[in-house]
Amino acid sequence: MDIKVDRVVDAQGLACPMPIVRTKKAMNELNTGQVLELQATDKGSVADIQAWANSTGHQFLGTKQEGHVYRHYVRKSEPDEVKEEMTFPHTVHNDELERLLNGNTEIRVVDVREPAEYAFGHVKNALNIPLGELEQRLGELIPGSELYIICRTGNRSNLAANLLEEKGFKNIKNVVPGMSQWNGDVERD
Amino acid sequence: MSEETKPTTITRMTPHELTQIVAGHEELFILDVRNETEFNDWKIEGEKIEIINIPYFDLLDGIEPALEQIPDHKRLLVVCAKEGSSQFIGEQIAEAGRENVYYLEGGMKLWSEHLEPVKIGDLMSGGEVYQFVRIGKGCLSYMVVSDGEAVVIDSARMIQPYLDFAQARDVQIKHVLDTHLHADHISGGRELSNVTGAAYWLPPKDADEVTYPYNELVENGDIRIGTGNVNVHPIYTPGHTIGSTSFLIDDQYLLTGDILFIASIGRPDLAGKAEDWVSDLRNSLYELYGGLPEHLIVLPAHFGKVNELDVQGKVWAKLGDLFSTNPGLNIKDETDFRKTVTENLPPQPNAYQEIRQTNMGKINPDEEEQREMEIGPNRCAVHDN
């Protein structure tokens, strides 16, 4: 299954260093938070894309292997990215959400990360609506139901929660600190 | 200009040429552009080799960080995993005005597979002994040649060099022997015997779980080469594995496998029986080897550091000399010996369990997987090199 990304770099058949050279070039043209998929057949790309992401501060999401093709997913980060203030007043901790998920109550978790982030691990049955698409997809959410908004670190979900409240949704909770520190079960695509 | 078609302004260095530099203790400055993890696991070593690591992807914005660290007057070799990145970075360094810039042909992949044959010496009854030095991994294998016939001992996974060597000397490989079931590299013994029709011999005590037919190496079951004057005499010397067998050849050469090295001794833990085999190991080294003539030339299956190579690139020592210089042969107290060979051992070789399974014939990884399993140093000795 194809994961929706903002940019695909096809480096199939190219040897090292070309997969990383092309990834770096494409990354420069992306905005912070956008996701790139690198397609490569060079096995060396598996370790190198992670090492490169580490050294540049970009967020490595994961690798899928299909036959002899590796698909690597990286999300653009800026090292000087300013952490926005958490302005939404209603938050629940990861642990509380985990407890609720293990209980009997029907609850709706909305994961506002990018599809590639979601694909490499999300809360069971979470609905994936990336922050950038939220405004267009409000129809998928039931007004008045309890909605738990989650992202990687609580930032994007904070923005999403504020947006939803503006649009008249009630019972919204921002889950903190988010998937980056989630200890409960995860599902993968 | 397209990114793939820059003119080559640098010189290729072959693994053979690099071997000459390492063995000849020549000076060389190496810029290794692999990622940090790969570099820390395993790199090119040499007495007068200076090496630094800057991953190629940290030099994509400019090679200045590398230029600052590279001395002007030395030969520079750029190295990567396969060769592409070393050419890419090397060319930019040359374009920046540096001279004497080389890249390693085939990168660390080819370096880890390169076998360099060197002559050890003649046999009294006619013939020669050759050592095949796998310098990138520290593995040593042997070919004994006499009267148009040859025996290969502890064959590396890559069998072509033995075939080429035998063909060039017009000799037929008749027997293929392994001193033990290897845990650090995949034996080419079975394939070599399949290709040449040679008999494949293994120590039966290491071959319990082996899935293919083989001949049993037994003490006093001598293997004769050529007209029969040269014989390979197996001596049962357990300790690294329970079947470990040494070979006395022509009453001159003692092939010690992974029991005795030049600067260290074999570790007893790679088949999972460290505690059980300590006394076997001690007995093999101190009693069995201790009872052999001092003039014997010891030829091990590994070296640790490249300073164990002599100027011609050979690894050898007189048995009598090792009893005074090798720390593993000079531990008087049994308890101390037990501690040395069971505690604080170096990390185990990469994928050693899978390598053993492959050597038993239980799993059949493809060539790329086999290559991957063999990455890194051999680590068969108790002393960390």
HADDOCK unambig.tbl for C-alpha pairs under 7 A between the chains (distance, minus, plus):
assign (segid A and resid 15 and name CA) (segid B and resid 84 and name CA) 6.56 0.50 0.50
assign (segid A and resid 16 and name CA) (segid B and resid 84 and name CA) 5.56 0.50 0.50
assign (segid A and resid 16 and name CA) (segid B and resid 85 and name CA) 5.72 0.50 0.50
assign (segid A and resid 17 and name CA) (segid B and resid 84 and name CA) 6.27 0.50 0.50
assign (segid A and resid 17 and name CA) (segid B and resid 85 and name CA) 4.91 0.50 0.50
assign (segid A and resid 20 and name CA) (segid B and resid 57 and name CA) 6.97 0.50 0.50
assign (segid A and resid 48 and name CA) (segid B and resid 35 and name CA) 6.45 0.50 0.50
assign (segid A and resid 51 and name CA) (segid B and resid 35 and name CA) 6.63 0.50 0.50
assign (segid A and resid 52 and name CA) (segid B and resid 57 and name CA) 6.27 0.50 0.50
